[in-house]
């Protein structure tokens, strides 16, 4: 993903979740996805889908059972 695209997506997620600590970082050697963080904690991957006529992104986040113990 291009830096300008990442900046727009990051601003969107920060507004949507009311969480300025969300950041999106480019992935090395990958141009179809980026990593999503809250502070320094990696939380998931944002995938770019441009195969159809409409451009879209999907966010994938795994939640481990041990993470639920912290809740």
C-alpha positions in Angstrom: 0.0 0.0 0.0 1.1 3.5 -0.7 1.9 5.9 2.1 -1.0 8.2 1.2 -3.5 5.3 1.2 -2.1 4.2 4.6 -2.6 7.7 6.0 -6.2 7.8 4.9 -7.0 4.4 6.3 -5.3 5.2 9.6 -7.2 8.4 10.0 -10.5 6.5 9.2 -9.8 3.8 11.8 -8.8 6.4 14.4 -12.1 8.3 13.9 -14.2 5.1 13.7 -12.9 3.6 16.9 -12.2 6.9 18.6 -8.7 5.7 19.3 -5.8 7.9 18.2 -3.3 5.2 19.2 -4.2 3.1 16.2 -1.5 3.1 13.5 -1.0 1.4 10.2 2.4 0.4 9.1 3.6 -0.9 5.7 4.6 -4.5 5.5 8.1 -5.3 4.1 7.9 -6.9 0.7 4.1 -6.8 0.6 2.1 -4.2 -1.3 -1.4 -5.6 -0.9 -1.6 -5.3 2.9 -0.4 -3.4 6.0 -0.1 -4.1 9.7 -2.4 -2.5 12.3 -1.1 -1.6 15.8 -2.5 0.0 18.9 0.6 1.7 20.4 3.3 -0.8 19.9 1.1 -3.9 20.0 0.4 -5.6 16.7 -3.3 -6.4 16.5 -4.0 -7.4 12.9 -3.6 -7.0 9.1 -5.4 -4.8 6.7 -5.8 -6.3 3.2 -6.4 -4.3 0.0 -8.9 -5.9 -2.4 -8.8 -4.3 -5.9 -9.8 -7.4 -7.9 -13.4 -6.3 -8.4 -14.6 -3.0 -9.8 -14.9 -1.5 -6.3 -11.8 -1.0 -4.2 -12.1 -2.2 -0.6 -10.1 -3.2 2.4 -10.7 -5.9 5.0 -9.3 -6.0 8.5 -8.3 -9.4 10.0 -7.6 -9.7 13.7 -7.0 -13.0 15.6 -8.0 -13.1 19.3 -6.2 -15.7 21.3 -7.8 -17.4 24.3 -5.0 -16.2 26.6 -5.8 -12.6 25.5 -9.2 -13.0 27.0 -7.7 -13.6 30.4 -6.5 -10.0 30.5 -10.1 -8.7 30.0 
